[in-house]
Amino acid sequence: MQLKQGDLFWGMDSNFVKQVMDETEKKNYDEGTVLFESGDTADHFYILIKGRIKLTIGDEGPIVYIAKEPGQVIGWSTLLGRELYSAKATCVEPTKMVKVGKDVFLEGIAKVPQSEALFFKRVAGMLGDRLVSVYPSVA
């Protein structure tokens, strides 16, 4: 599911979206910057604005995915209640992202059931699309 930058929160409670956006930060990362490593505490997720991020298993393991489309979510472990990231995320080129904190996001969305359902439906679609894109590499 390729989400445009605003699509992730489209149709959700405006107070919730404002609260989350007030707590985010847009950040620029240089090529080679590691956003997180497998086993790090999953306390943020990222929304890609511009650039490319490779996800690998282990330090130099195989590349399992490259995020390159604006709106793609990186660090979805954060959203699914996992305590630790399952992959390493490295910037392949200069990259701009929105960094979203886990606690503010999950606490806020839990108070708005309609928004919560819509958000997790979008996350499920994104993960499904990511799985389909990985199938050729494991076949």
N, C-alpha and C positions, 0 to 999 in steps of 0.2 A: 504494500500500500504506500504509494508515494504521496505523502501529505504536503500540500503547500504550507508555507510557514504558518499561516493563520488557521489552517484547517484542523489542526490538532484540537483546538478549543472552540471551533465553530459550533454554535448552537447551545453552548453550555451557559450556565447561570453567570450573568455578567459580573456580579459581586465576587464570585469565586475566581473568575478569570482575572479580574482586576487585582485581587489579593495575590494570586500567584505571580502575575506579571510584575507587581511591585517588589517581589522578592527575588526575581531573576536578575541575572547579569549577562550582558552580551560581552563575549570575550573573543579576542583574537589569539590564535595559537600559531607558532612557527612550525614549519616542516620538521618532523622528527619528535615533536612534543608527544609524550605519553599522557593521555587523559586519565587512564587507570590501567591497572594490571589485574590479571586473573588472581583472585584471592583477596584483593583490596576490599575494604568496607564499601558497600554500595550505598553511598549517601547522596548522589546526584544523578540526574540524567541530563542529556544534552539534546538539543534540537539543532540540526545542521542548517546553517544559513548559506554558507559558501565554503567550498573546499572538498577534501576527500579524507576519509578515516578508514584505516584498515583494521579489521578485527582478526586477531590471531589467538590460537590456543597455545598457552605457554609463552616463554620468552621469544623464541624464534620459530615457533610451530607454524603449521600451515595457515595460510590466509583463509579464513572461513567466510569473510564477507568484506566488501568495500562499499561504504556509504558515500554517495556522491550527489544525491539529489536533495535540493532544499526541502526541509521539513522532515527528513528522516530522523528517527529517534535512535540515539546511541545510549547504551547503559540501561537497557530495559529491565535488567535484573532488579534495579531500584524500584520499578513499578509493580513487580510481581511478588513482593514480599521476601525476596532473597536478601540475605545479609551480606553476601559477597558477590562481586562481579565474576562472571564465568569466562571472560576473555580479556585480552589485552587490546586497548584501543590506542592507535598511534596515528598522528596526523601525517598524511602522505605529501601534503603541500600546505602552504599557508591556508589556515582555516578559520572561519568565523562561526561561532556557535552561541546559542542561548543555554546557559547553565541553570538548571532548576534543582532546588533542594528537595530532597525526599520528604522530610518531615512536614514542611509547610504544605507541600502539594498533597500528600496522602491524608493529612488531617483535614485540610480544606475540602477535598473532594468527597470525603466520607460524609460530610454534612449536607451534600446535595445529591441525593440518590439518582435523579435523572441524569445529571452530568456525569456521575460515576459510571453508570451503565453505558452511556454513550462513549465515554473515554475508553473504557476497557474493551468495548466492541471495536474501536479503532485500533487499539494496541493488538488485539487478536488478529485483525486483518493484516496489520503490518508484519506480525510474526509469521503469519501464513504465507505472505508474499516472500518474505525473506527465506523461508524454508524451501519454497518452490524454486527460488533462484539458486539455492545451494544444491539441489538434487543432481544437476548435471555433473558436478564435481565429485560426487560420491558414487555415481553409477558406473 
